[in-house]
Amino acid sequence: MLKEFKEFIARGNVIDLAVGVIIGAAFGEVISSLVDDIIMPPIGLLLGNADFTNLFLSLRGETYPTLAAAKAAGAPTLNYGLFLQALLHFVIVAIAIFFVVRTMNRFKRRPQELPPTMKACSFCFTSIPVQATRCPACTSALAGE
């Protein structure tokens, strides 16, 4: 059983997956910082100094100055500002992954196109080898093509 486990771990796919998860987590941190610290402040400024983390609705109808104050009071809230930030995170990650996959697809080797091995007889349109000089179906001479 230990031998099978070692073979499983030693496979390239498992190691690639582990590396992908670690890089993905780090990438997520960078995206979070990008959205929270770079993108959202200017958007908030354009919307009249809105802090998206404090955009919420209290379901009790009471007014709270911040989301932290509402949570401290135990009020149920709809946190649409946090949802907008999470949505923006998703869009940015999706765009980044699209560009990474697109770039990786460009680097993949494309199979070389092989020259055709068959052609159609110009008289009876039967499929015949390219090297043929006479059609086996209609016996027409094909040397001049």
PLY file of the C-alpha trace (Angstrom):
ply
format ascii 1.0
element vertex 145
property float x
property float y
property float z
element edge 144
property int vertex1
property int vertex2
end_header
0.00 0.00 0.00
2.87 2.38 0.77
4.38 1.63 -2.64
1.11 2.49 -4.38
0.88 5.74 -2.41
4.43 6.70 -3.43
3.61 6.00 -7.09
0.46 8.10 -6.78
2.34 11.04 -5.27
5.21 10.74 -7.73
2.92 11.10 -10.75
3.30 14.41 -12.51
-0.42 15.22 -12.37
-0.56 15.23 -8.57
2.48 17.47 -8.28
1.14 19.78 -10.99
-2.16 19.98 -9.14
-0.42 20.83 -5.86
1.63 23.55 -7.54
-1.53 24.90 -9.20
-3.37 25.08 -5.87
-0.48 26.90 -4.19
-0.09 29.37 -7.05
-3.86 29.81 -7.18
-3.98 30.71 -3.50
-1.19 33.25 -3.93
-2.86 34.61 -7.05
-6.10 34.96 -5.07
-4.31 37.07 -2.47
-2.88 39.33 -5.16
-6.31 39.73 -6.78
-7.91 40.48 -3.41
-5.37 43.19 -2.76
-5.79 44.55 -6.29
-9.56 44.81 -5.90
-9.66 45.99 -2.27
-6.69 48.37 -2.32
-6.38 49.60 -5.91
-9.67 49.29 -7.79
-12.41 49.81 -5.18
-11.12 53.08 -3.63
-11.30 55.06 -6.92
-14.70 53.54 -7.70
-15.86 54.49 -4.21
-14.51 58.02 -4.72
-16.41 58.32 -8.01
-19.58 57.20 -6.24
-19.30 59.87 -3.55
-16.75 58.43 -1.11
-18.63 55.14 -0.82
-16.86 52.39 1.10
-18.11 49.17 -0.45
-17.43 47.18 2.71
-20.00 49.32 4.49
-22.75 49.09 1.88
-25.43 46.98 3.54
-29.09 46.91 4.45
-30.27 46.09 7.92
-33.17 43.66 7.74
-34.57 44.99 11.01
-34.88 48.48 9.55
-32.50 49.98 12.12
-29.64 52.26 11.07
-26.02 51.42 11.85
-22.98 53.53 10.94
-20.88 50.56 9.81
-21.26 46.90 9.03
-19.10 46.06 12.05
-21.52 47.96 14.30
-24.48 46.09 12.80
-22.77 42.74 13.32
-21.82 43.69 16.87
-25.49 44.44 17.56
-26.42 41.07 16.05
-28.55 42.63 13.32
-29.21 40.55 10.20
-27.87 42.39 7.17
-27.73 42.11 3.40
-24.11 42.93 2.58
-24.41 43.97 -1.06
-21.14 45.94 -0.95
-19.18 42.83 -0.03
-21.05 40.93 -2.73
-20.04 43.56 -5.33
-16.42 43.21 -4.25
-16.60 39.41 -4.49
-18.18 39.72 -7.92
-15.39 42.02 -9.05
-12.82 39.54 -7.68
-14.45 36.79 -9.74
-14.50 38.85 -12.94
-10.83 39.82 -12.59
-9.77 36.22 -11.86
-11.83 34.96 -14.81
-10.23 37.51 -17.14
-6.74 36.67 -15.87
-7.32 32.93 -16.28
-8.69 33.53 -19.78
-5.49 35.32 -20.78
-3.27 32.68 -19.16
-5.08 29.83 -20.93
-5.11 31.75 -24.20
-1.35 32.32 -23.94
-0.69 28.68 -23.02
-2.75 27.51 -26.01
-0.56 29.58 -28.31
2.53 27.77 -27.02
1.10 24.30 -27.56
2.55 22.39 -30.45
0.17 22.13 -33.30
0.29 18.84 -35.18
1.92 19.22 -38.54
-0.43 18.74 -41.42
0.50 15.71 -43.45
0.26 15.85 -47.21
-2.90 14.22 -48.51
-2.61 10.50 -49.29
-5.82 10.22 -51.29
-7.36 12.18 -54.16
-10.56 11.97 -56.18
-10.57 10.65 -59.74
-11.50 13.56 -61.99
-13.71 11.26 -64.11
-15.66 9.12 -61.62
-14.78 10.90 -58.33
-13.70 7.65 -56.65
-11.15 8.09 -53.87
-7.74 6.83 -55.05
-4.13 7.10 -53.81
-2.27 10.27 -54.80
0.44 8.26 -56.57
-2.07 6.45 -58.84
-1.73 7.04 -62.58
-4.87 5.11 -63.51
-8.21 4.95 -61.69
-8.98 1.37 -60.54
-12.75 2.03 -60.77
-13.11 3.56 -64.24
-9.62 2.76 -65.67
-9.12 6.38 -66.77
-5.54 7.55 -67.24
-4.61 10.17 -64.59
-1.03 10.96 -65.51
-1.66 14.52 -66.67
-3.20 15.81 -63.40
0 1
1 2
2 3
3 4
4 5
5 6
6 7
7 8
8 9
9 10
10 11
11 12
12 13
13 14
14 15
15 16
16 17
17 18
18 19
19 20
20 21
21 22
22 23
23 24
24 25
25 26
26 27
27 28
28 29
29 30
30 31
31 32
32 33
33 34
34 35
35 36
36 37
37 38
38 39
39 40
40 41
41 42
42 43
43 44
44 45
45 46
46 47
47 48
48 49
49 50
50 51
51 52
52 53
53 54
54 55
55 56
56 57
57 58
58 59
59 60
60 61
61 62
62 63
63 64
64 65
65 66
66 67
67 68
68 69
69 70
70 71
71 72
72 73
73 74
74 75
75 76
76 77
77 78
78 79
79 80
80 81
81 82
82 83
83 84
84 85
85 86
86 87
87 88
88 89
89 90
90 91
91 92
92 93
93 94
94 95
95 96
96 97
97 98
98 99
99 100
100 101
101 102
102 103
103 104
104 105
105 106
106 107
107 108
108 109
109 110
110 111
111 112
112 113
113 114
114 115
115 116
116 117
117 118
118 119
119 120
120 121
121 122
122 123
123 124
124 125
125 126
126 127
127 128
128 129
129 130
130 131
131 132
132 133
133 134
134 135
135 136
136 137
137 138
138 139
139 140
140 141
141 142
142 143
143 144
